[in-house]
């Protein structure tokens, strides 16, 4: 199911909810919806409380990590530079406002690794979801070589957004159908054709057909009259 379509359904019904939370919910629901009708049915059953709880749980770890990172950075900076509010002045006549700016800038720099880590975690979750959807599509693929090559190529691919991935998955689904047809045609060719016509005599008629015709000759028919 297209994640952007799911997000649109969720946004329309829960317009006051955080978009990042709704986006994550759309990714989760995409794995459970095969059609647009399925998605509409699931979204229709969702309540404000359920969506709120999902987003709250989703953001809990992220928000806590950022908060802990800020507090740790502030504590370490104050210990390192022995900052004391309203008593320390910066050399050159600066007051407490300057120190506040210094702390703010230093904290922002210190928190950057945490922000990068959070972004990386979200990216990993997105990649796992996309890989799962691709594997579900490949489950119907009969050509193991095609399947292995697709997964190998996917590991090196990057997508700008969910819409780009949805477009890729749509194309790949069509490719899977083509690969299955080619695989079936190849196996049929190897089998040597239909058993009835697989063995032909010099006349071009298969032995099975020749035997059948011979069995229908008058002399082989016990109910036939005498030949004149």
C-alpha positions as semicolon CSV with decimal commas, in nm:
position;residue;x (nm);y (nm);z (nm)
1;X;0,000;0,000;0,000
2;X;0,126;0,348;-0,090
3;X;0,255;0,522;0,223
4;X;0,172;0,868;0,090
5;X;-0,191;0,766;0,038
6;X;-0,205;0,626;0,390
7;X;-0,050;0,944;0,529
8;X;-0,311;1,149;0,345
9;X;-0,591;0,943;0,501
10;X;-0,441;0,978;0,848
11;X;-0,377;1,351;0,809
12;X;-0,733;1,411;0,693
13;X;-0,878;1,236;0,997
14;X;-0,619;1,338;1,258
15;X;-0,517;1,683;1,137
16;X;-0,400;1,794;1,481
17;X;-0,148;1,512;1,527
18;X;0,226;1,544;1,472
19;X;0,318;1,475;1,111
20;X;0,631;1,277;1,196
21;X;0,421;1,050;1,416
22;X;0,155;1,006;1,148
23;X;0,425;0,928;0,893
24;X;0,564;0,653;1,114
25;X;0,212;0,518;1,170
26;X;0,156;0,517;0,793
27;X;0,471;0,309;0,747
28;X;0,349;0,056;1,003
29;X;0,001;0,034;0,853
30;X;0,141;-0,003;0,501
31;X;0,261;-0,350;0,597
32;X;-0,093;-0,451;0,692
33;X;-0,286;-0,304;0,397
34;X;-0,293;-0,477;0,060
35;X;-0,545;-0,241;-0,099
36;X;-0,677;0,111;-0,061
37;X;-1,001;-0,034;0,075
38;X;-0,806;-0,211;0,352
39;X;-0,633;0,114;0,443
40;X;-0,957;0,311;0,454
41;X;-1,116;0,048;0,676
42;X;-0,827;0,046;0,923
43;X;-0,800;0,426;0,939
44;X;-1,177;0,452;0,988
45;X;-1,153;0,228;1,297
46;X;-0,865;0,424;1,454
47;X;-0,953;0,661;1,739
48;X;-0,787;0,983;1,852
49;X;-0,671;0,809;2,168
50;X;-0,507;0,523;1,976
51;X;-0,322;0,757;1,743
52;X;-0,218;0,980;2,032
53;X;-0,080;0,681;2,225
54;X;0,111;0,556;1,920
55;X;0,275;0,893;1,858
56;X;0,349;0,934;2,229
57;X;0,527;0,599;2,243
58;X;0,709;0,667;1,917
59;X;0,841;1,001;2,039
60;X;0,914;0,891;2,397
61;X;1,257;0,742;2,336
62;X;1,356;1,015;2,090
63;X;1,252;1,300;2,318
64;X;1,413;1,138;2,622
65;X;1,743;1,092;2,442
66;X;1,749;1,455;2,331
67;X;1,655;1,578;2,679
68;X;1,919;1,363;2,846
69;X;2,174;1,478;2,592
70;X;2,102;1,846;2,665
71;X;2,120;1,799;3,041
72;X;2,442;1,600;3,020
73;X;2,601;1,858;2,793
74;X;2,503;2,148;3,019
75;X;2,638;1,971;3,326
76;X;2,967;1,886;3,158
77;X;3,010;2,240;3,025
78;X;2,946;2,399;3,363
79;X;3,195;2,166;3,528
80;X;3,455;2,226;3,260
81;X;3,430;2,604;3,258
82;X;3,307;2,653;3,616
83;X;3,011;2,864;3,501
84;X;2,826;3,041;3,785
85;X;2,519;3,235;3,688
86;X;2,515;3,609;3,773
87;X;2,869;3,607;3,911
88;X;3,097;3,537;3,616
89;X;3,170;3,803;3,359
90;X;3,348;3,745;3,033
91;X;3,688;3,917;3,002
92;X;3,643;4,246;2,822
93;X;3,332;4,359;3,008
94;X;3,076;4,096;2,896
95;X;2,796;4,008;3,138
96;X;2,581;3,707;3,211
97;X;2,398;3,739;2,878
98;X;2,721;3,660;2,696
99;X;2,776;3,352;2,910
100;X;2,422;3,236;2,837
101;X;2,492;3,268;2,466
102;X;2,817;3,074;2,505
103;X;2,638;2,796;2,692
104;X;2,358;2,787;2,436
105;X;2,600;2,762;2,145
106;X;2,810;2,500;2,321
107;X;2,505;2,291;2,407
108;X;2,382;2,306;2,049
109;X;2,719;2,179;1,929
110;X;2,727;1,906;2,194
111;X;2,374;1,787;2,114
112;X;2,445;1,757;1,741
113;X;2,576;1,398;1,769
114;X;2,252;1,298;1,941
115;X;2,045;1,456;1,666
116;X;2,257;1,277;1,406
117;X;2,208;0,949;1,589
118;X;1,831;0,997;1,603
119;X;1,823;1,073;1,231
120;X;2,024;0,758;1,168
121;X;1,784;0,548;1,379
122;X;1,484;0,680;1,189
123;X;1,660;0,611;0,860
124;X;1,729;0,251;0,969
125;X;1,364;0,202;1,059
126;X;1,257;0,334;0,719
127;X;1,501;0,103;0,539
128;X;1,381;-0,199;0,736
129;X;1,019;-0,121;0,651
130;X;1,101;-0,081;0,282
131;X;1,302;-0,403;0,274
132;X;1,014;-0,590;0,434
133;X;0,773;-0,459;0,170
134;X;1,014;-0,558;-0,108
135;X;1,051;-0,909;0,036
136;X;0,673;-0,943;0,046
137;X;0,658;-0,853;-0,323
138;X;0,940;-1,095;-0,406
139;X;0,767;-1,380;-0,224
140;X;0,573;-1,456;-0,544
141;X;0,886;-1,455;-0,762
142;X;0,974;-1,796;-0,910
143;X;1,312;-1,690;-1,045
144;X;1,562;-1,718;-0,759
145;X;1,835;-1,549;-0,964
146;X;1,615;-1,247;-1,028
147;X;1,517;-1,236;-0,660
148;X;1,878;-1,248;-0,538
149;X;1,988;-0,979;-0,784
150;X;1,700;-0,752;-0,683
151;X;1,791;-0,773;-0,313
152;X;2,157;-0,714;-0,394
153;X;2,075;-0,403;-0,596
154;X;1,833;-0,276;-0,331
155;X;2,108;-0,276;-0,067
156;X;2,294;-0,014;-0,273
157;X;1,993;0,201;-0,358
158;X;1,880;0,527;-0,197
159;X;1,539;0,693;-0,227
160;X;1,460;1,060;-0,181
161;X;1,131;0,988;-0,005
162;X;0,853;0,732;0,040
163;X;0,693;0,837;-0,287
164;X;1,011;0,746;-0,478
165;X;1,022;0,405;-0,311
166;X;0,653;0,341;-0,383
167;X;0,717;0,413;-0,752
168;X;1,016;0,176;-0,749
169;X;0,811;-0,099;-0,582
170;X;0,532;-0,062;-0,839
171;X;0,782;-0,101;-1,125
172;X;0,952;-0,393;-0,952
173;X;0,618;-0,572;-0,907
174;X;0,565;-0,552;-1,283
175;X;0,922;-0,682;-1,336
176;X;0,846;-0,978;-1,109
177;X;0,546;-1,073;-1,323
178;X;0,763;-1,057;-1,636
179;X;1,038;-1,264;-1,470
180;X;0,785;-1,528;-1,366
181;X;0,655;-1,555;-1,723
182;X;1,007;-1,588;-1,864
183;X;1,089;-1,849;-1,600
184;X;0,777;-2,048;-1,690
185;X;0,850;-2,026;-2,065
186;X;1,208;-2,144;-2,012
187;X;1,101;-2,444;-1,806
188;X;0,838;-2,538;-2,062
189;X;1,101;-2,531;-2,335
190;X;1,329;-2,759;-2,135
191;X;1,051;-3,011;-2,083
192;X;1,046;-3,084;-2,460
193;X;0,684;-2,993;-2,521
194;X;0,370;-3,197;-2,482
195;X;0,433;-3,574;-2,434
196;X;0,179;-3,655;-2,707
197;X;0,384;-3,481;-2,975
198;X;0,734;-3,497;-2,826
199;X;0,844;-3,803;-3,023
200;X;0,792;-3,784;-3,401
201;X;0,862;-4,033;-3,676
202;X;1,031;-3,954;-4,006
203;X;0,692;-3,866;-4,153
204;X;0,655;-3,588;-3,901
205;X;0,378;-3,763;-3,707
206;X;0,441;-3,850;-3,346
207;X;0,454;-4,218;-3,253
208;X;0,168;-4,174;-3,010
209;X;-0,057;-4,030;-3,283
210;X;0,046;-4,302;-3,531
211;X;-0,039;-4,576;-3,279
212;X;-0,376;-4,417;-3,211
213;X;-0,463;-4,398;-3,582
214;X;-0,354;-4,758;-3,634
215;X;-0,580;-4,873;-3,352
216;X;-0,880;-4,726;-3,532
217;X;-0,825;-4,915;-3,861
218;X;-1,113;-5,148;-3,961
219;X;-0,912;-5,466;-3,901
220;X;-0,868;-5,364;-3,542
221;X;-1,237;-5,291;-3,494
222;X;-1,413;-5,610;-3,378
223;X;-1,753;-5,464;-3,455
224;X;-1,677;-5,373;-3,816
225;X;-1,826;-5,581;-4,100
226;X;-1,635;-5,768;-4,362
227;X;-1,437;-5,557;-4,599
228;X;-1,567;-5,576;-4,955
